[in-house]
Amino acid sequence: MIYVAEKLLILLRDGRKLLGTLRSFDQFANAVLEGACERVIVGNLYCDIPLGLYVIRGENVVLIGELDLERDELPPHLTCVAETEIRRAQKIEREASDLKGSMRKRMEFLDLD
């Protein structure tokens, strides 16, 4: 099935989720999305950050999925917020993850496993 001119969700190797209309692709999964946006989800918050016309290198693609435009795309518990707020939430989440990792590293000598 050919998905050109279909709205797609593309999951990238670094965990980012891109949405947009597929305009072109090749045998290496390189793709061009029109009207692309990055969907950032942190906890119960989300934001769609507009990117415009976006070229994706195929080696970074993990998954490509077609979006059903007739269904609601998001679960009802998610709240849409501004880009500044989602970036702040991402920073807090990253700092908490870094702290957890450093604490775990400091406690390795206990060998709790």
PDB file as gemmi writes it, atoms N, CA and C in Angstrom:
CRYST1    1.000    1.000    1.000  90.00  90.00  90.00 P 1                      
ATOM      1  N   MET A   1       0.836  -1.171   0.000  1.00  0.00           N  
ATOM      2  CA  MET A   1       0.000   0.000   0.000  1.00  0.00           C  
ATOM      3  C   MET A   1       0.886   1.241   0.000  1.00  0.00           C  
ATOM      4  N   ILE A   2       0.541   2.242  -0.764  1.00  0.00           N  
ATOM      5  CA  ILE A   2       1.320   3.470  -0.853  1.00  0.00           C  
ATOM      6  C   ILE A   2       0.712   4.500   0.092  1.00  0.00           C  
ATOM      7  N   TYR A   3       1.562   5.097   0.934  1.00  0.00           N  
ATOM      8  CA  TYR A   3       1.081   6.009   1.965  1.00  0.00           C  
ATOM      9  C   TYR A   3       1.395   7.469   1.664  1.00  0.00           C  
ATOM     10  N   VAL A   4       1.787   7.799   0.408  1.00  0.00           N  
ATOM     11  CA  VAL A   4       2.050   9.192   0.078  1.00  0.00           C  
ATOM     12  C   VAL A   4       0.741   9.966   0.214  1.00  0.00           C  
ATOM     13  N   ALA A   5       0.819  11.144   0.795  1.00  0.00           N  
ATOM     14  CA  ALA A   5      -0.319  12.029   1.074  1.00  0.00           C  
ATOM     15  C   ALA A   5      -1.165  11.528   2.242  1.00  0.00           C  
ATOM     16  N   GLU A   6      -0.677  10.562   3.001  1.00  0.00           N  
ATOM     17  CA  GLU A   6      -1.357  10.087   4.211  1.00  0.00           C  
ATOM     18  C   GLU A   6      -0.685  10.713   5.427  1.00  0.00           C  
ATOM     19  N   LYS A   7      -1.455  10.917   6.471  1.00  0.00           N  
ATOM     20  CA  LYS A   7      -0.904  11.426   7.730  1.00  0.00           C  
ATOM     21  C   LYS A   7      -0.282  10.245   8.474  1.00  0.00           C  
ATOM     22  N   LEU A   8       0.997  10.399   8.835  1.00  0.00           N  
ATOM     23  CA  LEU A   8       1.746   9.314   9.465  1.00  0.00           C  
ATOM     24  C   LEU A   8       2.344   9.752  10.792  1.00  0.00           C  
ATOM     25  N   LEU A   9       2.619   8.750  11.622  1.00  0.00           N  
ATOM     26  CA  LEU A   9       3.391   8.917  12.841  1.00  0.00           C  
ATOM     27  C   LEU A   9       4.686   8.164  12.619  1.00  0.00           C  
ATOM     28  N   ILE A  10       5.807   8.824  12.845  1.00  0.00           N  
ATOM     29  CA  ILE A  10       7.107   8.180  12.674  1.00  0.00           C  
ATOM     30  C   ILE A  10       7.850   8.241  13.999  1.00  0.00           C  
ATOM     31  N   LEU A  11       8.244   7.070  14.487  1.00  0.00           N  
ATOM     32  CA  LEU A  11       9.027   6.973  15.718  1.00  0.00           C  
ATOM     33  C   LEU A  11      10.494   6.895  15.325  1.00  0.00           C  
ATOM     34  N   LEU A  12      11.307   7.783  15.895  1.00  0.00           N  
ATOM     35  CA  LEU A  12      12.726   7.821  15.573  1.00  0.00           C  
ATOM     36  C   LEU A  12      13.548   7.080  16.616  1.00  0.00           C  
ATOM     37  N   ARG A  13      14.765   6.766  16.239  1.00  0.00           N  
ATOM     38  CA  ARG A  13      15.665   5.992  17.090  1.00  0.00           C  
ATOM     39  C   ARG A  13      15.947   6.684  18.421  1.00  0.00           C  
ATOM     40  N   ASP A  14      15.932   8.010  18.436  1.00  0.00           N  
ATOM     41  CA  ASP A  14      16.201   8.733  19.684  1.00  0.00           C  
ATOM     42  C   ASP A  14      14.947   8.913  20.540  1.00  0.00           C  
ATOM     43  N   GLY A  15      13.823   8.298  20.116  1.00  0.00           N  
ATOM     44  CA  GLY A  15      12.604   8.329  20.909  1.00  0.00           C  
ATOM     45  C   GLY A  15      11.631   9.427  20.519  1.00  0.00           C  
ATOM     46  N   ARG A  16      12.025  10.320  19.615  1.00  0.00           N  
ATOM     47  CA  ARG A  16      11.109  11.376  19.202  1.00  0.00           C  
ATOM     48  C   ARG A  16       9.982  10.798  18.348  1.00  0.00           C  
ATOM     49  N   LYS A  17       8.824  11.460  18.420  1.00  0.00           N  
ATOM     50  CA  LYS A  17       7.657  11.059  17.632  1.00  0.00           C  
ATOM     51  C   LYS A  17       7.294  12.216  16.717  1.00  0.00           C  
ATOM     52  N   LEU A  18       7.303  11.964  15.407  1.00  0.00           N  
ATOM     53  CA  LEU A  18       6.988  12.996  14.429  1.00  0.00           C  
ATOM     54  C   LEU A  18       5.685  12.654  13.739  1.00  0.00           C  
ATOM     55  N   LEU A  19       4.855  13.657  13.512  1.00  0.00           N  
ATOM     56  CA  LEU A  19       3.609  13.490  12.782  1.00  0.00           C  
ATOM     57  C   LEU A  19       3.638  14.423  11.579  1.00  0.00           C  
ATOM     58  N   GLY A  20       3.060  13.981  10.487  1.00  0.00           N  
ATOM     59  CA  GLY A  20       2.994  14.832   9.311  1.00  0.00           C  
ATOM     60  C   GLY A  20       2.463  14.076   8.118  1.00  0.00           C  
ATOM     61  N   THR A  21       2.326  14.784   7.024  1.00  0.00           N  
ATOM     62  CA  THR A  21       1.833  14.195   5.780  1.00  0.00           C  
ATOM     63  C   THR A  21       3.017  13.761   4.940  1.00  0.00           C  
ATOM     64  N   LEU A  22       3.061  12.484   4.589  1.00  0.00           N  
ATOM     65  CA  LEU A  22       4.151  11.938   3.794  1.00  0.00           C  
ATOM     66  C   LEU A  22       4.081  12.473   2.373  1.00  0.00           C  
ATOM     67  N   ARG A  23       5.156  13.064   1.918  1.00  0.00           N  
ATOM     68  CA  ARG A  23       5.215  13.598   0.554  1.00  0.00           C  
ATOM     69  C   ARG A  23       6.142  12.781  -0.334  1.00  0.00           C  
ATOM     70  N   SER A  24       7.157  12.155   0.245  1.00  0.00           N  
ATOM     71  CA  SER A  24       8.088  11.369  -0.563  1.00  0.00           C  
ATOM     72  C   SER A  24       8.857  10.408   0.339  1.00  0.00           C  
ATOM     73  N   PHE A  25       9.321   9.308  -0.250  1.00  0.00           N  
ATOM     74  CA  PHE A  25      10.165   8.361   0.467  1.00  0.00           C  
ATOM     75  C   PHE A  25      10.983   7.576  -0.558  1.00  0.00           C  
ATOM     76  N   ASP A  26      11.989   6.864  -0.091  1.00  0.00           N  
ATOM     77  CA  ASP A  26      12.769   6.016  -0.986  1.00  0.00           C  
ATOM     78  C   ASP A  26      13.014   4.654  -0.352  1.00  0.00           C  
ATOM     79  N   GLN A  27      13.820   3.836  -1.026  1.00  0.00           N  
ATOM     80  CA  GLN A  27      14.031   2.456  -0.569  1.00  0.00           C  
ATOM     81  C   GLN A  27      14.811   2.371   0.736  1.00  0.00           C  
ATOM     82  N   PHE A  28      15.418   3.471   1.168  1.00  0.00           N  
ATOM     83  CA  PHE A  28      16.186   3.473   2.408  1.00  0.00           C  
ATOM     84  C   PHE A  28      15.377   4.014   3.581  1.00  0.00           C  
ATOM     85  N   ALA A  29      14.098   4.266   3.377  1.00  0.00           N  
ATOM     86  CA  ALA A  29      13.175   4.828   4.363  1.00  0.00           C  
ATOM     87  C   ALA A  29      13.452   6.297   4.646  1.00  0.00           C  
ATOM     88  N   ASN A  30      14.269   6.952   3.798  1.00  0.00           N  
ATOM     89  CA  ASN A  30      14.357   8.411   3.883  1.00  0.00           C  
ATOM     90  C   ASN A  30      12.969   8.935   3.537  1.00  0.00           C  
ATOM     91  N   ALA A  31      12.519   9.952   4.240  1.00  0.00           N  
ATOM     92  CA  ALA A  31      11.156  10.431   4.027  1.00  0.00           C  
ATOM     93  C   ALA A  31      11.098  11.951   4.145  1.00  0.00           C  
ATOM     94  N   VAL A  32      10.115  12.521   3.468  1.00  0.00           N  
ATOM     95  CA  VAL A  32       9.840  13.953   3.567  1.00  0.00           C  
ATOM     96  C   VAL A  32       8.427  14.102   4.108  1.00  0.00           C  
ATOM     97  N   LEU A  33       8.309  14.813   5.237  1.00  0.00           N  
ATOM     98  CA  LEU A  33       7.006  15.092   5.833  1.00  0.00           C  
ATOM     99  C   LEU A  33       6.659  16.561   5.633  1.00  0.00           C  
ATOM    100  N   GLU A  34       5.430  16.807   5.222  1.00  0.00           N  
ATOM    101  CA  GLU A  34       4.940  18.170   5.094  1.00  0.00           C  
ATOM    102  C   GLU A  34       4.051  18.471   6.297  1.00  0.00           C  
ATOM    103  N   GLY A  35       4.149  19.683   6.811  1.00  0.00           N  
ATOM    104  CA  GLY A  35       3.347  20.048   7.981  1.00  0.00           C  
ATOM    105  C   GLY A  35       3.716  19.208   9.193  1.00  0.00           C  
ATOM    106  N   ALA A  36       4.986  18.887   9.312  1.00  0.00           N  
ATOM    107  CA  ALA A  36       5.449  18.009  10.391  1.00  0.00           C  
ATOM    108  C   ALA A  36       5.416  18.720  11.740  1.00  0.00           C  
ATOM    109  N   CYS A  37       5.209  17.929  12.779  1.00  0.00           N  
ATOM    110  CA  CYS A  37       5.336  18.426  14.138  1.00  0.00           C  
ATOM    111  C   CYS A  37       5.887  17.297  15.001  1.00  0.00           C  
ATOM    112  N   GLU A  38       6.583  17.695  16.051  1.00  0.00           N  
ATOM    113  CA  GLU A  38       7.104  16.722  17.014  1.00  0.00           C  
ATOM    114  C   GLU A  38       6.139  16.679  18.183  1.00  0.00           C  
ATOM    115  N   ARG A  39       5.651  15.487  18.513  1.00  0.00           N  
ATOM    116  CA  ARG A  39       4.764  15.332  19.659  1.00  0.00           C  
ATOM    117  C   ARG A  39       5.615  14.946  20.861  1.00  0.00           C  
ATOM    118  N   VAL A  40       5.612  15.811  21.856  1.00  0.00           N  
ATOM    119  CA  VAL A  40       6.372  15.588  23.083  1.00  0.00           C  
ATOM    120  C   VAL A  40       5.372  15.268  24.189  1.00  0.00           C  
ATOM    121  N   ILE A  41       5.581  14.131  24.864  1.00  0.00           N  
ATOM    122  CA  ILE A  41       4.697  13.720  25.959  1.00  0.00           C  
ATOM    123  C   ILE A  41       5.539  13.545  27.212  1.00  0.00           C  
ATOM    124  N   VAL A  42       5.152  14.235  28.268  1.00  0.00           N  
ATOM    125  CA  VAL A  42       5.818  14.114  29.567  1.00  0.00           C  
ATOM    126  C   VAL A  42       4.726  13.933  30.606  1.00  0.00           C  
ATOM    127  N   GLY A  43       4.655  12.751  31.191  1.00  0.00           N  
ATOM    128  CA  GLY A  43       3.605  12.470  32.166  1.00  0.00           C  
ATOM    129  C   GLY A  43       2.239  12.576  31.518  1.00  0.00           C  
ATOM    130  N   ASN A  44       1.392  13.447  32.039  1.00  0.00           N  
ATOM    131  CA  ASN A  44       0.058  13.668  31.479  1.00  0.00           C  
ATOM    132  C   ASN A  44      -0.016  14.921  30.612  1.00  0.00           C  
ATOM    133  N   LEU A  45       1.145  15.485  30.266  1.00  0.00           N  
ATOM    134  CA  LEU A  45       1.205  16.686  29.448  1.00  0.00           C  
ATOM    135  C   LEU A  45       1.726  16.351  28.059  1.00  0.00           C  
ATOM    136  N   TYR A  46       1.236  17.078  27.055  1.00  0.00           N  
ATOM    137  CA  TYR A  46       1.795  16.905  25.717  1.00  0.00           C  
ATOM    138  C   TYR A  46       1.775  18.221  24.971  1.00  0.00           C  
ATOM    139  N   CYS A  47       2.605  18.296  23.938  1.00  0.00           N  
ATOM    140  CA  CYS A  47       2.658  19.478  23.090  1.00  0.00           C  
ATOM    141  C   CYS A  47       3.082  19.032  21.698  1.00  0.00           C  
ATOM    142  N   ASP A  48       2.444  19.581  20.673  1.00  0.00           N  
ATOM    143  CA  ASP A  48       2.855  19.362  19.293  1.00  0.00           C  
ATOM    144  C   ASP A  48       3.649  20.582  18.852  1.00  0.00           C  
ATOM    145  N   ILE A  49       4.947  20.396  18.630  1.00  0.00           N  
ATOM    146  CA  ILE A  49       5.842  21.479  18.257  1.00  0.00           C  
ATOM    147  C   ILE A  49       5.977  21.493  16.738  1.00  0.00           C  
ATOM    148  N   PRO A  50       5.514  22.550  16.079  1.00  0.00           N  
ATOM    149  CA  PRO A  50       5.549  22.583  14.612  1.00  0.00           C  
ATOM    150  C   PRO A  50       6.975  22.626  14.066  1.00  0.00           C  
ATOM    151  N   LEU A  51       7.211  21.836  13.002  1.00  0.00           N  
ATOM    152  CA  LEU A  51       8.524  21.769  12.367  1.00  0.00           C  
ATOM    153  C   LEU A  51       8.485  22.190  10.902  1.00  0.00           C  
ATOM    154  N   GLY A  52       7.296  22.187  10.294  1.00  0.00           N  
ATOM    155  CA  GLY A  52       7.168  22.547   8.880  1.00  0.00           C  
ATOM    156  C   GLY A  52       7.535  21.383   7.974  1.00  0.00           C  
ATOM    157  N   LEU A  53       8.227  21.670   6.883  1.00  0.00           N  
ATOM    158  CA  LEU A  53       8.694  20.632   5.968  1.00  0.00           C  
ATOM    159  C   LEU A  53       9.912  19.974   6.597  1.00  0.00           C  
ATOM    160  N   TYR A  54       9.906  18.652   6.708  1.00  0.00           N  
ATOM    161  CA  TYR A  54      10.931  17.959   7.491  1.00  0.00           C  
ATOM    162  C   TYR A  54      11.451  16.752   6.719  1.00  0.00           C  
ATOM    163  N   VAL A  55      12.764  16.638   6.622  1.00  0.00           N  
ATOM    164  CA  VAL A  55      13.400  15.503   5.953  1.00  0.00           C  
ATOM    165  C   VAL A  55      13.934  14.563   7.030  1.00  0.00           C  
ATOM    166  N   ILE A  56      13.599  13.285   6.917  1.00  0.00           N  
ATOM    167  CA  ILE A  56      14.013  12.283   7.903  1.00  0.00           C  
ATOM    168  C   ILE A  56      14.949  11.288   7.232  1.00  0.00           C  
ATOM    169  N   ARG A  57      16.093  11.088   7.820  1.00  0.00           N  
ATOM    170  CA  ARG A  57      17.049  10.111   7.305  1.00  0.00           C  
ATOM    171  C   ARG A  57      16.585   8.718   7.721  1.00  0.00           C  
ATOM    172  N   GLY A  58      16.552   7.809   6.768  1.00  0.00           N  
ATOM    173  CA  GLY A  58      15.990   6.485   6.977  1.00  0.00           C  
ATOM    174  C   GLY A  58      16.630   5.679   8.090  1.00  0.00           C  
ATOM    175  N   GLU A  59      17.923   5.861   8.334  1.00  0.00           N  
ATOM    176  CA  GLU A  59      18.593   5.083   9.376  1.00  0.00           C  
ATOM    177  C   GLU A  59      18.091   5.416  10.773  1.00  0.00           C  
ATOM    178  N   ASN A  60      17.383   6.541  10.908  1.00  0.00           N  
ATOM    179  CA  ASN A  60      16.849   6.942  12.205  1.00  0.00           C  
ATOM    180  C   ASN A  60      15.420   6.483  12.440  1.00  0.00           C  
ATOM    181  N   VAL A  61      14.787   5.899  11.425  1.00  0.00           N  
ATOM    182  CA  VAL A  61      13.391   5.489  11.527  1.00  0.00           C  
ATOM    183  C   VAL A  61      13.301   4.117  12.206  1.00  0.00           C  
ATOM    184  N   VAL A  62      12.476   4.046  13.247  1.00  0.00           N  
ATOM    185  CA  VAL A  62      12.217   2.781  13.935  1.00  0.00           C  
ATOM    186  C   VAL A  62      10.878   2.219  13.490  1.00  0.00           C  
ATOM    187  N   LEU A  63       9.878   3.091  13.378  1.00  0.00           N  
ATOM    188  CA  LEU A  63       8.519   2.646  13.090  1.00  0.00           C  
ATOM    189  C   LEU A  63       7.774   3.727  12.328  1.00  0.00           C  
ATOM    190  N   ILE A  64       6.977   3.305  11.362  1.00  0.00           N  
ATOM    191  CA  ILE A  64       6.103   4.222  10.637  1.00  0.00           C  
ATOM    192  C   ILE A  64       4.683   3.687  10.752  1.00  0.00           C  
ATOM    193  N   GLY A  65       3.768   4.533  11.167  1.00  0.00           N  
ATOM    194  CA  GLY A  65       2.378   4.106  11.324  1.00  0.00           C  
ATOM    195  C   GLY A  65       1.417   5.114  10.738  1.00  0.00           C  
ATOM    196  N   GLU A  66       0.359   4.612  10.132  1.00  0.00           N  
ATOM    197  CA  GLU A  66      -0.676   5.477   9.573  1.00  0.00           C  
ATOM    198  C   GLU A  66      -1.614   5.921  10.686  1.00  0.00           C  
ATOM    199  N   LEU A  67      -1.982   7.196  10.686  1.00  0.00           N  
ATOM    200  CA  LEU A  67      -2.917   7.717  11.678  1.00  0.00           C  
ATOM    201  C   LEU A  67      -4.332   7.628  11.137  1.00  0.00           C  
ATOM    202  N   ASP A  68      -5.247   7.201  11.991  1.00  0.00           N  
ATOM    203  CA  ASP A  68      -6.660   7.142  11.633  1.00  0.00           C  
ATOM    204  C   ASP A  68      -7.267   8.497  11.969  1.00  0.00           C  
ATOM    205  N   LEU A  69      -7.574   9.287  10.948  1.00  0.00           N  
ATOM    206  CA  LEU A  69      -8.066  10.647  11.163  1.00  0.00           C  
ATOM    207  C   LEU A  69      -9.481  10.685  11.721  1.00  0.00           C  
ATOM    208  N   GLU A  70     -10.199   9.565  11.640  1.00  0.00           N  
ATOM    209  CA  GLU A  70     -11.570   9.519  12.155  1.00  0.00           C  
ATOM    210  C   GLU A  70     -11.626   9.264  13.655  1.00  0.00           C  
ATOM    211  N   ARG A  71     -10.539   8.774  14.213  1.00  0.00           N  
ATOM    212  CA  ARG A  71     -10.487   8.508  15.656  1.00  0.00           C  
ATOM    213  C   ARG A  71      -9.718   9.610  16.358  1.00  0.00           C  
ATOM    214  N   ASP A  72     -10.013   9.792  17.624  1.00  0.00           N  
ATOM    215  CA  ASP A  72      -9.265  10.738  18.434  1.00  0.00           C  
ATOM    216  C   ASP A  72      -7.862  10.176  18.610  1.00  0.00           C  
ATOM    217  N   GLU A  73      -6.856  10.984  18.339  1.00  0.00           N  
ATOM    218  CA  GLU A  73      -5.477  10.506  18.344  1.00  0.00           C  
ATOM    219  C   GLU A  73      -4.907  10.288  19.737  1.00  0.00           C  
ATOM    220  N   LEU A  74      -5.409  11.004  20.728  1.00  0.00           N  
ATOM    221  CA  LEU A  74      -4.799  10.981  22.053  1.00  0.00           C  
ATOM    222  C   LEU A  74      -5.771  10.482  23.112  1.00  0.00           C  
ATOM    223  N   PRO A  75      -5.241   9.812  24.128  1.00  0.00           N  
ATOM    224  CA  PRO A  75      -6.091   9.428  25.250  1.00  0.00           C  
ATOM    225  C   PRO A  75      -6.622  10.676  25.962  1.00  0.00           C  
ATOM    226  N   PRO A  76      -7.795  10.586  26.569  1.00  0.00           N  
ATOM    227  CA  PRO A  76      -8.415  11.771  27.182  1.00  0.00           C  
ATOM    228  C   PRO A  76      -7.671  12.321  28.398  1.00  0.00           C  
ATOM    229  N   HIS A  77      -6.794  11.536  29.040  1.00  0.00           N  
ATOM    230  CA  HIS A  77      -6.110  12.022  30.239  1.00  0.00           C  
ATOM    231  C   HIS A  77      -4.951  12.968  29.929  1.00  0.00           C  
ATOM    232  N   LEU A  78      -4.553  13.104  28.656  1.00  0.00           N  
ATOM    233  CA  LEU A  78      -3.455  13.997  28.311  1.00  0.00           C  
ATOM    234  C   LEU A  78      -3.959  15.432  28.170  1.00  0.00           C  
ATOM    235  N   THR A  79      -3.149  16.368  28.655  1.00  0.00           N  
ATOM    236  CA  THR A  79      -3.481  17.777  28.605  1.00  0.00           C  
ATOM    237  C   THR A  79      -2.507  18.507  27.691  1.00  0.00           C  
ATOM    238  N   CYS A  80      -3.028  19.273  26.753  1.00  0.00           N  
ATOM    239  CA  CYS A  80      -2.194  20.052  25.833  1.00  0.00           C  
ATOM    240  C   CYS A  80      -1.665  21.293  26.557  1.00  0.00           C  
ATOM    241  N   VAL A  81      -0.342  21.519  26.448  1.00  0.00           N  
ATOM    242  CA  VAL A  81       0.290  22.676  27.091  1.00  0.00           C  
ATOM    243  C   VAL A  81       1.155  23.405  26.067  1.00  0.00           C  
ATOM    244  N   ALA A  82       1.653  24.569  26.446  1.00  0.00           N  
ATOM    245  CA  ALA A  82       2.525  25.360  25.577  1.00  0.00           C  
ATOM    246  C   ALA A  82       3.912  24.719  25.498  1.00  0.00           C  
ATOM    247  N   GLU A  83       4.648  25.087  24.453  1.00  0.00           N  
ATOM    248  CA  GLU A  83       5.985  24.524  24.242  1.00  0.00           C  
ATOM    249  C   GLU A  83       6.921  24.818  25.409  1.00  0.00           C  
ATOM    250  N   THR A  84       6.851  26.024  25.967  1.00  0.00           N  
ATOM    251  CA  THR A  84       7.730  26.372  27.085  1.00  0.00           C  
ATOM    252  C   THR A  84       7.466  25.482  28.292  1.00  0.00           C  
ATOM    253  N   GLU A  85       6.193  25.187  28.539  1.00  0.00           N  
ATOM    254  CA  GLU A  85       5.847  24.344  29.685  1.00  0.00           C  
ATOM    255  C   GLU A  85       6.313  22.902  29.484  1.00  0.00           C  
ATOM    256  N   ILE A  86       6.185  22.380  28.261  1.00  0.00           N  
ATOM    257  CA  ILE A  86       6.598  20.991  28.011  1.00  0.00           C  
ATOM    258  C   ILE A  86       8.122  20.883  28.073  1.00  0.00           C  
ATOM    259  N   ARG A  87       8.836  21.916  27.618  1.00  0.00           N  
ATOM    260  CA  ARG A  87      10.308  21.914  27.703  1.00  0.00           C  
ATOM    261  C   ARG A  87      10.748  21.917  29.170  1.00  0.00           C  
ATOM    262  N   ARG A  88      10.049  22.692  29.995  1.00  0.00           N  
ATOM    263  CA  ARG A  88      10.351  22.728  31.429  1.00  0.00           C  
ATOM    264  C   ARG A  88      10.112  21.351  32.052  1.00  0.00           C  
ATOM    265  N   ALA A  89       9.001  20.717  31.690  1.00  0.00           N  
ATOM    266  CA  ALA A  89       8.691  19.386  32.215  1.00  0.00           C  
ATOM    267  C   ALA A  89       9.730  18.366  31.747  1.00  0.00           C  
ATOM    268  N   GLN A  90      10.191  18.481  30.486  1.00  0.00           N  
ATOM    269  CA  GLN A  90      11.233  17.583  29.985  1.00  0.00           C  
ATOM    270  C   GLN A  90      12.517  17.748  30.789  1.00  0.00           C  
ATOM    271  N   LYS A  91      12.875  18.994  31.086  1.00  0.00           N  
ATOM    272  CA  LYS A  91      14.099  19.262  31.839  1.00  0.00           C  
ATOM    273  C   LYS A  91      14.010  18.661  33.235  1.00  0.00           C  
ATOM    274  N   ILE A  92      12.871  18.833  33.885  1.00  0.00           N  
ATOM    275  CA  ILE A  92      12.682  18.272  35.232  1.00  0.00           C  
ATOM    276  C   ILE A  92      12.760  16.749  35.182  1.00  0.00           C  
ATOM    277  N   GLU A  93      12.127  16.140  34.179  1.00  0.00           N  
ATOM    278  CA  GLU A  93      12.157  14.686  34.039  1.00  0.00           C  
ATOM    279  C   GLU A  93      13.579  14.183  33.792  1.00  0.00           C  
ATOM    280  N   ARG A  94      14.329  14.893  32.949  1.00  0.00           N  
ATOM    281  CA  ARG A  94      15.713  14.513  32.650  1.00  0.00           C  
ATOM    282  C   ARG A  94      16.585  14.614  33.895  1.00  0.00           C  
ATOM    283  N   GLU A  95      16.420  15.698  34.667  1.00  0.00           N  
ATOM    284  CA  GLU A  95      17.197  15.880  35.893  1.00  0.00           C  
ATOM    285  C   GLU A  95      16.881  14.796  36.905  1.00  0.00           C  
ATOM    286  N   ALA A  96      15.604  14.426  37.023  1.00  0.00           N  
ATOM    287  CA  ALA A  96      15.220  13.362  37.955  1.00  0.00           C  
ATOM    288  C   ALA A  96      15.824  12.030  37.525  1.00  0.00           C  
ATOM    289  N   SER A  97      15.836  11.769  36.225  1.00  0.00           N  
ATOM    290  CA  SER A  97      16.410  10.534  35.705  1.00  0.00           C  
ATOM    291  C   SER A  97      17.921  10.500  35.942  1.00  0.00           C  
ATOM    292  N   ASP A  98      18.588  11.637  35.719  1.00  0.00           N  
ATOM    293  CA  ASP A  98      20.033  11.720  35.958  1.00  0.00           C  
ATOM    294  C   ASP A  98      20.348  11.496  37.427  1.00  0.00           C  
ATOM    295  N   LEU A  99      19.547  12.081  38.310  1.00  0.00           N  
ATOM    296  CA  LEU A  99      19.756  11.913  39.746  1.00  0.00           C  
ATOM    297  C   LEU A  99      19.576  10.453  40.148  1.00  0.00           C  
ATOM    298  N   LYS A 100      18.545   9.821  39.612  1.00  0.00           N  
ATOM    299  CA  LYS A 100      18.296   8.409  39.913  1.00  0.00           C  
ATOM    300  C   LYS A 100      19.476   7.555  39.459  1.00  0.00           C  
ATOM    301  N   GLY A 101      19.993   7.851  38.261  1.00  0.00           N  
ATOM    302  CA  GLY A 101      21.142   7.095  37.740  1.00  0.00           C  
ATOM    303  C   GLY A 101      22.384   7.295  38.587  1.00  0.00           C  
ATOM    304  N   SER A 102      22.629   8.526  39.020  1.00  0.00           N  
ATOM    305  CA  SER A 102      23.820   8.775  39.832  1.00  0.00           C  
ATOM    306  C   SER A 102      23.681   8.138  41.215  1.00  0.00           C  
ATOM    307  N   MET A 103      22.478   8.142  41.773  1.00  0.00           N  
ATOM    308  CA  MET A 103      22.268   7.497  43.068  1.00  0.00           C  
ATOM    309  C   MET A 103      22.465   5.983  42.960  1.00  0.00           C  
ATOM    310  N   ARG A 104      21.962   5.415  41.873  1.00  0.00           N  
ATOM    311  CA  ARG A 104      22.117   3.981  41.657  1.00  0.00           C  
ATOM    312  C   ARG A 104      23.595   3.616  41.523  1.00  0.00           C  
ATOM    313  N   LYS A 105      24.348   4.468  40.836  1.00  0.00           N  
ATOM    314  CA  LYS A 105      25.777   4.220  40.648  1.00  0.00           C  
ATOM    315  C   LYS A 105      26.509   4.279  41.992  1.00  0.00           C  
ATOM    316  N   ARG A 106      26.121   5.231  42.840  1.00  0.00           N  
ATOM    317  CA  ARG A 106      26.753   5.360  44.157  1.00  0.00           C  
ATOM    318  C   ARG A 106      26.427   4.176  45.064  1.00  0.00           C  
ATOM    319  N   MET A 107      25.284   3.542  44.828  1.00  0.00           N  
ATOM    320  CA  MET A 107      24.845   2.451  45.704  1.00  0.00           C  
ATOM    321  C   MET A 107      25.236   1.065  45.155  1.00  0.00           C  
ATOM    322  N   GLU A 108      25.975   1.010  44.048  1.00  0.00           N  
ATOM    323  CA  GLU A 108      26.343  -0.277  43.447  1.00  0.00           C  
ATOM    324  C   GLU A 108      27.088  -1.185  44.418  1.00  0.00           C  
ATOM    325  N   PHE A 109      27.862  -0.614  45.318  1.00  0.00           N  
ATOM    326  CA  PHE A 109      28.654  -1.405  46.238  1.00  0.00           C  
ATOM    327  C   PHE A 109      27.780  -2.270  47.151  1.00  0.00           C  
ATOM    328  N   LEU A 110      26.511  -1.897  47.310  1.00  0.00           N  
ATOM    329  CA  LEU A 110      25.612  -2.682  48.169  1.00  0.00           C  
ATOM    330  C   LEU A 110      25.208  -4.007  47.516  1.00  0.00           C  
ATOM    331  N   ASP A 111      25.254  -4.060  46.189  1.00  0.00           N  
ATOM    332  CA  ASP A 111      24.893  -5.266  45.423  1.00  0.00           C  
ATOM    333  C   ASP A 111      23.537  -5.814  45.887  1.00  0.00           C  
ATOM    334  N   LEU A 112      22.494  -5.009  45.670  1.00  0.00           N  
ATOM    335  CA  LEU A 112      21.153  -5.353  46.130  1.00  0.00           C  
ATOM    336  C   LEU A 112      20.466  -6.414  45.271  1.00  0.00           C  
ATOM    337  N   ASP A 113      21.053  -6.797  44.167  1.00  0.00           N  
ATOM    338  CA  ASP A 113      20.413  -7.782  43.289  1.00  0.00           C  
ATOM    339  C   ASP A 113      20.486  -9.147  43.817  1.00  0.00           C  
TER     340      ASP A 113                                                      
END                                                                             
